[in-house]
Protein backbone atom coordinates (compact mmCIF):
# COMPACT_ATOMS: atom_id res chain seq x y z
CA UNK A 1 0.00 0.00 0.00
CA UNK A 2 2.81 2.42 0.76
CA UNK A 3 4.45 1.57 -2.56
CA UNK A 4 1.30 2.87 -4.27
CA UNK A 5 1.75 6.24 -2.55
CA UNK A 6 5.43 6.35 -3.44
CA UNK A 7 4.58 5.65 -7.07
CA UNK A 8 1.95 8.41 -7.14
CA UNK A 9 4.41 10.83 -5.52
CA UNK A 10 7.12 9.93 -8.00
CA UNK A 11 4.85 10.36 -11.02
CA UNK A 12 3.53 13.68 -9.75
CA UNK A 13 7.10 14.92 -9.22
CA UNK A 14 7.93 14.01 -12.80
CA UNK A 15 4.97 16.01 -14.10
CA UNK A 16 5.67 18.97 -11.82
CA UNK A 17 9.29 19.23 -12.88
CA UNK A 18 8.63 18.74 -16.61
CA UNK A 19 8.08 22.42 -17.29
CA UNK A 20 9.83 24.34 -20.05
CA UNK A 21 12.88 26.31 -19.01
CA UNK A 22 12.15 30.02 -18.99
CA UNK A 23 14.55 32.80 -19.84
CA UNK A 24 16.02 34.89 -17.05
CA UNK A 25 14.12 38.12 -16.46
CA UNK A 26 15.53 41.28 -17.97
CA UNK A 27 16.29 44.37 -15.91
CA UNK A 28 13.64 47.05 -15.92
CA UNK A 29 10.77 44.64 -16.50
CA UNK A 30 7.45 44.63 -14.81
CA UNK A 31 5.07 42.23 -13.21
CA UNK A 32 5.68 39.52 -15.82
CA UNK A 33 9.37 39.37 -14.94
CA UNK A 34 8.55 38.86 -11.27
CA UNK A 35 6.10 36.08 -12.15
CA UNK A 36 8.58 34.38 -14.47
CA UNK A 37 11.35 34.68 -11.89
CA UNK A 38 9.09 33.20 -9.20
CA UNK A 39 8.06 30.31 -11.44
CA UNK A 40 11.69 29.66 -12.34
CA UNK A 41 12.63 29.64 -8.65
CA UNK A 42 9.79 27.26 -7.76
CA UNK A 43 10.72 24.99 -10.67
CA UNK A 44 14.32 24.92 -9.44
CA UNK A 45 13.31 23.95 -5.91
CA UNK A 46 10.85 21.27 -7.08
CA UNK A 47 13.29 19.81 -9.62
CA UNK A 48 16.13 19.55 -7.12
CA UNK A 49 13.73 18.13 -4.51
CA UNK A 50 12.56 15.56 -7.05
CA UNK A 51 16.14 14.65 -7.87
CA UNK A 52 16.81 14.17 -4.15
CA UNK A 53 13.76 11.91 -3.87
CA UNK A 54 15.00 9.86 -6.83
CA UNK A 55 18.38 9.50 -5.15
CA UNK A 56 16.62 8.38 -1.96
CA UNK A 57 14.59 5.92 -4.02
CA UNK A 58 17.73 4.53 -5.60
CA UNK A 59 19.11 3.57 -2.18
CA UNK A 60 16.28 1.06 -1.70
CA UNK A 61 17.85 -1.41 -4.10
CA UNK A 62 20.84 -1.84 -1.77
CA UNK A 63 18.93 -3.04 1.30
CA UNK A 64 17.28 -6.39 2.02
CA UNK A 65 13.90 -4.97 3.11
CA UNK A 66 13.13 -1.86 1.01
CA UNK A 67 9.80 -1.27 2.74
CA UNK A 68 11.65 -0.67 6.02
CA UNK A 69 13.69 2.14 4.45
CA UNK A 70 11.04 4.15 2.59
CA UNK A 71 11.95 7.17 4.69
CA UNK A 72 15.08 7.46 2.48
CA UNK A 73 12.82 8.87 -0.24
CA UNK A 74 11.48 11.55 2.08
CA UNK A 75 14.93 12.37 3.44
CA UNK A 76 16.35 12.64 -0.08
CA UNK A 77 13.48 14.88 -1.18
CA UNK A 78 13.84 17.04 1.92
CA UNK A 79 17.57 17.47 1.45
CA UNK A 80 16.96 18.29 -2.21
CA UNK A 81 14.40 20.95 -1.31
CA UNK A 82 16.79 22.48 1.22
CA UNK A 83 19.57 22.59 -1.38
CA UNK A 84 17.14 24.06 -3.95
CA UNK A 85 16.07 26.82 -1.57
CA UNK A 86 19.72 27.60 -0.83
CA UNK A 87 20.50 27.86 -4.55
CA UNK A 88 17.50 30.14 -5.17
CA UNK A 89 18.42 32.32 -2.19
CA UNK A 90 22.00 32.64 -3.45
CA UNK A 91 20.82 33.52 -6.97
CA UNK A 92 18.43 36.16 -5.63
CA UNK A 93 21.10 37.69 -3.41
CA UNK A 94 23.58 37.80 -6.29
CA UNK A 95 21.05 39.39 -8.65
CA UNK A 96 20.14 41.99 -6.02
CA UNK A 97 23.80 42.86 -5.61
CA UNK A 98 24.20 43.24 -9.37
CA UNK A 99 21.13 45.48 -9.58
CA UNK A 100 22.47 47.65 -6.76
CA UNK A 101 25.86 48.03 -8.37
CA UNK A 102 24.26 48.79 -11.73
CA UNK A 103 21.82 51.39 -10.38
CA UNK A 104 24.21 53.12 -8.00
CA UNK A 105 27.25 52.84 -10.28
CA UNK A 106 29.28 51.65 -7.32
CA UNK A 107 32.94 50.95 -7.91
CA UNK A 108 35.39 49.23 -5.58
CA UNK A 109 36.83 52.63 -4.60
CA UNK A 110 33.41 53.97 -3.52
CA UNK A 111 34.53 55.60 -0.27
CA UNK A 112 32.49 57.17 2.53
CA UNK A 113 32.67 60.68 1.09
CA UNK A 114 31.54 59.43 -2.32
CA UNK A 115 28.65 57.56 -0.71
CA UNK A 116 27.61 60.63 1.29
CA UNK A 117 27.68 62.81 -1.83
CA UNK A 118 25.69 60.20 -3.76
CA UNK A 119 23.03 59.98 -1.02
CA UNK A 120 22.77 63.77 -0.88
CA UNK A 121 22.36 64.00 -4.66
CA UNK A 122 19.73 61.23 -4.71
CA UNK A 123 17.82 62.86 -1.87
CA UNK A 124 17.78 66.20 -3.71
CA UNK A 125 16.49 64.47 -6.86
CA UNK A 126 13.75 62.78 -4.82
CA UNK A 127 12.71 66.04 -3.18
CA UNK A 128 12.57 67.83 -6.54
CA UNK A 129 10.61 65.04 -8.23
CA UNK A 130 7.79 65.01 -5.69
CA UNK A 131 5.71 67.75 -4.16
CA UNK A 132 7.46 67.43 -0.86
CA UNK A 133 7.32 70.41 1.47
CA UNK A 134 9.56 70.45 4.45
CA UNK A 135 7.83 71.17 7.68
CA UNK A 136 8.15 74.69 8.99
CA UNK A 137 7.96 73.38 12.53
CA UNK A 138 11.34 73.05 14.21
CA UNK A 139 12.40 71.31 17.38
CA UNK A 140 15.16 72.33 19.75
CA UNK A 141 16.34 70.33 22.72
CA UNK A 142 18.83 71.41 25.34
CA UNK A 143 20.09 69.52 28.32
C-alpha positions in Angstrom: 0.0 0.0 0.0 2.8 2.4 0.8 4.5 1.6 -2.6 1.3 2.9 -4.3 1.8 6.2 -2.5 5.4 6.3 -3.4 4.6 5.7 -7.1 1.9 8.4 -7.1 4.4 10.8 -5.5 7.1 9.9 -8.0 4.8 10.4 -11.0 3.5 13.7 -9.7 7.1 14.9 -9.2 7.9 14.0 -12.8 5.0 16.0 -14.1 5.7 19.0 -11.8 9.3 19.2 -12.9 8.6 18.7 -16.6 8.1 22.4 -17.3 9.8 24.3 -20.1 12.9 26.3 -19.0 12.2 30.0 -19.0 14.6 32.8 -19.8 16.0 34.9 -17.1 14.1 38.1 -16.5 15.5 41.3 -18.0 16.3 44.4 -15.9 13.6 47.1 -15.9 10.8 44.6 -16.5 7.5 44.6 -14.8 5.1 42.2 -13.2 5.7 39.5 -15.8 9.4 39.4 -14.9 8.5 38.9 -11.3 6.1 36.1 -12.1 8.6 34.4 -14.5 11.3 34.7 -11.9 9.1 33.2 -9.2 8.1 30.3 -11.4 11.7 29.7 -12.3 12.6 29.6 -8.6 9.8 27.3 -7.8 10.7 25.0 -10.7 14.3 24.9 -9.4 13.3 23.9 -5.9 10.8 21.3 -7.1 13.3 19.8 -9.6 16.1 19.5 -7.1 13.7 18.1 -4.5 12.6 15.6 -7.0 16.1 14.7 -7.9 16.8 14.2 -4.2 13.8 11.9 -3.9 15.0 9.9 -6.8 18.4 9.5 -5.1 16.6 8.4 -2.0 14.6 5.9 -4.0 17.7 4.5 -5.6 19.1 3.6 -2.2 16.3 1.1 -1.7 17.8 -1.4 -4.1 20.8 -1.8 -1.8 18.9 -3.0 1.3 17.3 -6.4 2.0 13.9 -5.0 3.1 13.1 -1.9 1.0 9.8 -1.3 2.7 11.7 -0.7 6.0 13.7 2.1 4.5 11.0 4.2 2.6 12.0 7.2 4.7 15.1 7.5 2.5 12.8 8.9 -0.2 11.5 11.6 2.1 14.9 12.4 3.4 16.3 12.6 -0.1 13.5 14.9 -1.2 13.8 17.0 1.9 17.6 17.5 1.5 17.0 18.3 -2.2 14.4 21.0 -1.3 16.8 22.5 1.2 19.6 22.6 -1.4 17.1 24.1 -3.9 16.1 26.8 -1.6 19.7 27.6 -0.8 20.5 27.9 -4.6 17.5 30.1 -5.2 18.4 32.3 -2.2 22.0 32.6 -3.5 20.8 33.5 -7.0 18.4 36.2 -5.6 21.1 37.7 -3.4 23.6 37.8 -6.3 21.1 39.4 -8.7 20.1 42.0 -6.0 23.8 42.9 -5.6 24.2 43.2 -9.4 21.1 45.5 -9.6 22.5 47.7 -6.8 25.9 48.0 -8.4 24.3 48.8 -11.7 21.8 51.4 -10.4 24.2 53.1 -8.0 27.2 52.8 -10.3 29.3 51.6 -7.3 32.9 51.0 -7.9 35.4 49.2 -5.6 36.8 52.6 -4.6 33.4 54.0 -3.5 34.5 55.6 -0.3 32.5 57.2 2.5 32.7 60.7 1.1 31.5 59.4 -2.3 28.7 57.6 -0.7 27.6 60.6 1.3 27.7 62.8 -1.8 25.7 60.2 -3.8 23.0 60.0 -1.0 22.8 63.8 -0.9 22.4 64.0 -4.7 19.7 61.2 -4.7 17.8 62.9 -1.9 17.8 66.2 -3.7 16.5 64.5 -6.9 13.7 62.8 -4.8 12.7 66.0 -3.2 12.6 67.8 -6.5 10.6 65.0 -8.2 7.8 65.0 -5.7 5.7 67.8 -4.2 7.5 67.4 -0.9 7.3 70.4 1.5 9.6 70.4 4.4 7.8 71.2 7.7 8.1 74.7 9.0 8.0 73.4 12.5 11.3 73.0 14.2 12.4 71.3 17.4 15.2 72.3 19.8 16.3 70.3 22.7 18.8 71.4 25.3 20.1 69.5 28.3 
